Amino acid sequence: MSGWNPFPYDADAFNYEGDALKKNWSDLHRGDCEPYPSDETLQEAWRAFHRGDFEQAVALGDEAGLEGHAVANKATGIYATYLEDKPSRQTALFQQAAARAESAIEAFPNDPNAHYFHAFNLGRYSQSISVAKALKQGIGGKIQKSLERALKLQPKHAEACTALGLYHAEILDKVGKLIGSMTYGASESKSLRYFKKSLELTPDSPIARIEYANGLYLLFGDDRYDEVSDLYIQASEAKPLDAMEKLDVEAAIAELE
């Protein structure tokens, strides 16, 4: 692993050295509900993640063994989504993370984030090759299964709620209401319910608003343009707690330009 692009913004505010990581953990992980690790290598991996050193976060996560799957898979997914500029490498990174997550699911079947980051990276992989193509490969069912399992294990997993909301919206956008409902169990009401639950759980999260906006546009197009725009504006004005949220905020700002 080498040659990853650096985090392009000032990360001084995102250095959680020493006791600062544990002190801020509940806020930093309100979206994924990841428990604070006792392993010092994993603590350092998460510090690297939060300050935007995603390559180091993956390296340290893998150094800790399969128990480091969550930080390695989250760092890989966020880096590939926002900072990798080569499409082929982006796709490969999502595949690597999904494979790591499959191993984690086998080793830790009751770990919500083993399932969630499996779905997250498969979802990003699907978007990178086109959702329609991914559905033909049978990936949609795997994403749904992993997300629903994550939420069964941790009902307050806001990021899984966001992902399920978007999953239902993307299914309906690509195959329509009839096939979406009959084949995938997708529905507009489920999509909206998951998005709203995510915002209830993480009212300050920029990504919850961004994906809600994306979902609304997929479901309703320009009919709810004002609401979509408002959600993007709110996301652009959020105060980021770490490098990931900074990338989310900057993405919202770019969308509004």
C-alpha positions as CSV (number, residue, x, y, z in Angstrom):
1,M,0.0,0.0,0.0
2,S,1.6,3.2,-1.1
3,G,1.0,6.5,-2.9
4,W,-2.2,7.5,-1.2
5,N,-3.2,11.1,-1.8
6,P,-2.9,13.3,1.4
7,F,-5.8,14.9,3.2
8,P,-5.9,18.3,1.5
9,Y,-7.1,20.5,4.4
10,D,-5.7,21.7,7.7
11,A,-6.1,18.9,10.2
12,D,-4.9,20.7,13.3
13,A,-8.4,20.7,14.8
14,F,-8.7,17.0,14.3
15,N,-5.7,15.8,16.3
16,Y,-7.1,13.7,19.2
17,E,-3.9,12.9,21.0
18,G,-3.6,11.3,24.4
19,D,-6.8,11.3,26.4
20,A,-8.6,13.6,23.9
21,L,-9.5,10.6,21.8
22,K,-11.4,8.8,24.6
23,K,-12.9,12.1,25.8
24,N,-14.4,12.8,22.3
25,W,-15.1,9.3,21.3
26,S,-18.9,9.3,21.8
27,D,-19.2,12.4,19.5
28,L,-16.7,11.1,16.9
29,H,-18.5,7.7,16.7
30,R,-22.1,8.7,17.2
31,G,-22.8,7.6,13.6
32,D,-21.2,4.2,13.7
33,C,-21.4,3.2,17.4
34,E,-17.9,1.7,17.3
35,P,-16.8,0.9,20.9
36,Y,-13.6,2.5,22.2
37,P,-10.7,0.1,21.7
38,S,-8.5,-1.1,24.5
39,D,-5.8,-2.0,22.0
40,E,-3.3,0.9,21.8
41,T,-2.5,0.2,18.1
42,L,-6.2,0.6,17.3
43,Q,-6.3,3.8,19.3
44,E,-3.5,5.1,17.1
45,A,-5.3,3.9,14.0
46,W,-8.4,5.8,14.9
47,R,-6.3,8.9,15.7
48,A,-4.8,8.6,12.2
49,F,-8.3,8.2,10.7
50,H,-9.8,11.2,12.5
51,R,-6.9,13.5,11.4
52,G,-7.1,12.3,7.8
53,D,-4.1,10.1,7.5
54,F,-6.1,7.3,6.0
55,E,-3.2,5.3,4.7
56,Q,-1.7,5.1,8.2
57,A,-5.1,4.2,9.6
58,V,-5.4,1.2,7.3
59,A,-1.8,0.2,8.0
60,L,-2.3,0.3,11.8
61,G,-5.7,-1.4,11.5
62,D,-4.2,-4.3,9.6
63,E,-1.3,-4.4,12.0
64,A,-3.8,-5.1,14.8
65,G,-5.1,-8.0,12.8
66,L,-8.7,-8.7,11.9
67,E,-9.8,-6.8,15.0
68,G,-8.8,-3.7,13.2
69,H,-11.3,-4.3,10.4
70,A,-13.6,-1.3,11.3
71,V,-10.9,1.4,11.2
72,A,-9.2,-0.2,8.1
73,N,-12.5,-0.5,6.2
74,K,-13.8,2.9,7.2
75,A,-10.5,4.6,6.3
76,T,-10.3,2.8,2.9
77,G,-13.9,3.6,2.0
78,I,-13.7,7.3,2.9
79,Y,-10.3,7.7,1.2
80,A,-11.5,5.9,-2.0
81,T,-14.8,7.9,-2.0
82,Y,-13.2,11.4,-1.7
83,L,-9.5,11.4,-2.4
84,E,-8.6,8.6,-4.8
85,D,-8.6,10.1,-8.4
86,K,-8.0,6.9,-10.4
87,P,-11.2,5.1,-11.0
88,S,-9.6,1.6,-11.3
89,R,-7.8,2.0,-8.0
90,Q,-10.9,3.4,-6.4
91,T,-12.9,0.3,-7.4
92,A,-10.1,-2.0,-6.2
93,L,-10.0,-0.3,-2.8
94,F,-13.7,-0.8,-2.3
95,Q,-13.3,-4.4,-3.3
96,Q,-10.4,-4.9,-0.9
97,A,-12.4,-3.4,2.0
98,A,-15.4,-5.5,1.2
99,A,-13.3,-8.7,1.2
100,R,-11.8,-7.7,4.6
101,A,-15.3,-7.1,5.9
102,E,-16.4,-10.6,4.7
103,S,-13.6,-12.1,6.8
104,A,-14.6,-9.9,9.8
105,I,-18.2,-11.1,9.4
106,E,-17.0,-14.7,9.6
107,A,-14.8,-14.0,12.6
108,F,-17.1,-11.6,14.4
109,P,-20.7,-12.3,13.3
110,N,-22.2,-10.2,16.1
111,D,-20.1,-7.1,15.4
112,P,-22.4,-4.5,13.8
113,N,-19.6,-2.8,12.0
114,A,-18.3,-6.0,10.3
115,H,-21.7,-6.0,8.5
116,Y,-22.0,-2.2,8.1
117,F,-18.6,-1.6,6.5
118,H,-19.2,-4.6,4.3
119,A,-22.4,-2.9,3.0
120,F,-20.8,0.5,2.9
121,N,-17.9,-0.5,0.7
122,L,-20.1,-2.7,-1.5
123,G,-22.4,0.2,-1.9
124,R,-19.5,2.6,-2.9
125,Y,-18.2,-0.1,-5.2
126,S,-21.7,-0.3,-6.8
127,Q,-21.7,3.4,-7.4
128,S,-18.3,3.3,-8.9
129,I,-19.3,0.7,-11.5
130,S,-22.9,1.9,-11.8
131,V,-25.8,0.7,-9.6
132,A,-27.6,-0.9,-12.4
133,K,-24.5,-3.1,-13.2
134,A,-24.1,-4.0,-9.6
135,L,-27.7,-5.1,-9.3
136,K,-27.2,-7.5,-12.2
137,Q,-24.2,-8.9,-10.2
138,G,-26.5,-9.6,-7.3
139,I,-24.7,-7.1,-5.0
140,G,-27.9,-5.3,-4.0
141,G,-29.1,-8.3,-1.9
142,K,-25.8,-8.5,-0.2
143,I,-25.8,-4.8,0.7
144,Q,-29.4,-5.0,2.1
145,K,-28.6,-8.2,4.1
146,S,-25.5,-6.6,5.7
147,L,-27.3,-3.3,6.5
148,E,-30.3,-5.0,8.1
149,R,-28.0,-7.3,10.1
150,A,-26.0,-4.3,11.4
151,L,-29.2,-2.5,12.5
152,K,-30.6,-5.6,14.1
153,L,-27.4,-5.8,16.2
154,Q,-27.2,-2.1,16.8
155,P,-30.6,-0.3,16.3
156,K,-28.9,3.1,16.9
157,H,-26.4,2.8,14.1
158,A,-27.2,6.1,12.3
159,E,-24.8,5.5,9.4
160,A,-26.5,2.2,8.6
161,C,-29.9,4.0,8.7
162,T,-28.5,6.5,6.2
163,A,-27.2,3.8,4.0
164,L,-30.5,1.9,4.0
165,G,-32.4,5.0,3.2
166,L,-30.2,5.6,0.1
167,Y,-30.3,1.9,-0.8
168,H,-34.1,2.0,-1.1
169,A,-34.0,5.2,-3.1
170,E,-31.3,3.9,-5.5
171,I,-33.2,0.7,-6.1
172,L,-36.4,2.6,-6.9
173,D,-34.6,5.0,-9.1
174,K,-32.9,2.2,-11.1
175,V,-35.7,-0.4,-11.5
176,G,-38.9,1.4,-10.6
177,K,-41.5,1.0,-7.9
178,L,-43.0,-2.3,-9.1
179,I,-39.8,-4.3,-9.6
180,G,-38.1,-2.5,-6.7
181,S,-40.9,-3.6,-4.4
182,M,-41.4,-7.1,-5.6
183,T,-37.7,-8.1,-6.1
184,Y,-35.9,-6.0,-3.4
185,G,-38.6,-5.0,-1.0
186,A,-37.8,-1.4,-1.6
187,S,-40.2,1.4,-0.9
188,E,-40.4,5.1,-0.7
189,S,-41.8,5.0,2.8
190,K,-38.9,2.8,4.1
191,S,-36.3,5.1,2.5
192,L,-37.8,8.2,4.1
193,R,-38.1,6.5,7.5
194,Y,-34.5,5.4,7.6
195,F,-33.3,8.9,6.6
196,K,-35.4,10.5,9.2
197,K,-34.2,8.1,11.9
198,S,-30.6,8.8,11.0
199,L,-31.1,12.5,11.4
200,E,-32.8,11.9,14.8
201,L,-29.8,9.9,15.9
202,T,-27.2,12.3,14.5
203,P,-28.8,15.7,14.1
204,D,-25.4,17.4,13.4
205,S,-24.1,15.0,10.9
206,P,-23.3,16.5,7.5
207,I,-23.4,13.1,5.6
208,A,-26.8,12.3,7.0
209,R,-28.1,15.5,5.4
210,I,-26.2,15.0,2.1
211,E,-27.4,11.4,1.6
212,Y,-31.0,12.4,2.6
213,A,-30.8,15.1,0.0
214,N,-29.5,12.6,-2.6
215,G,-32.2,10.2,-1.7
216,L,-35.0,12.8,-2.0
217,Y,-33.7,13.7,-5.5
218,L,-33.7,10.1,-6.6
219,L,-37.2,9.6,-5.3
220,F,-38.8,12.9,-6.3
221,G,-36.5,14.7,-8.7
222,D,-37.1,18.5,-8.9
223,D,-40.5,18.2,-7.1
224,R,-38.6,18.5,-3.7
225,Y,-35.7,20.6,-5.0
226,D,-36.1,23.2,-2.3
227,E,-35.8,20.6,0.4
228,V,-32.8,19.0,-1.3
229,S,-31.1,22.4,-1.5
230,D,-31.8,23.2,2.2
231,L,-30.3,19.9,3.3
232,Y,-27.1,20.6,1.3
233,I,-26.9,24.1,2.7
234,Q,-27.3,22.7,6.2
235,A,-24.5,20.1,5.5
236,S,-22.2,22.8,4.1
237,E,-22.6,24.9,7.3
238,A,-21.9,22.0,9.7
239,K,-18.9,22.1,12.0
240,P,-16.8,19.0,11.2
241,L,-15.4,17.0,14.1
242,D,-12.8,15.1,12.1
243,A,-11.3,14.8,8.6
244,M,-14.2,12.6,7.3
245,E,-16.7,15.2,8.2
246,K,-14.5,17.9,6.7
247,L,-14.6,16.0,3.4
248,D,-18.4,15.7,3.8
249,V,-18.8,19.4,4.4
250,E,-16.5,20.3,1.4
251,A,-18.5,18.0,-0.8
252,A,-21.7,19.8,0.1
253,I,-20.1,23.2,-0.5
254,A,-18.9,22.0,-4.0
255,E,-22.4,20.7,-4.8
256,L,-23.8,24.2,-4.1
257,E,-21.3,26.1,-6.2
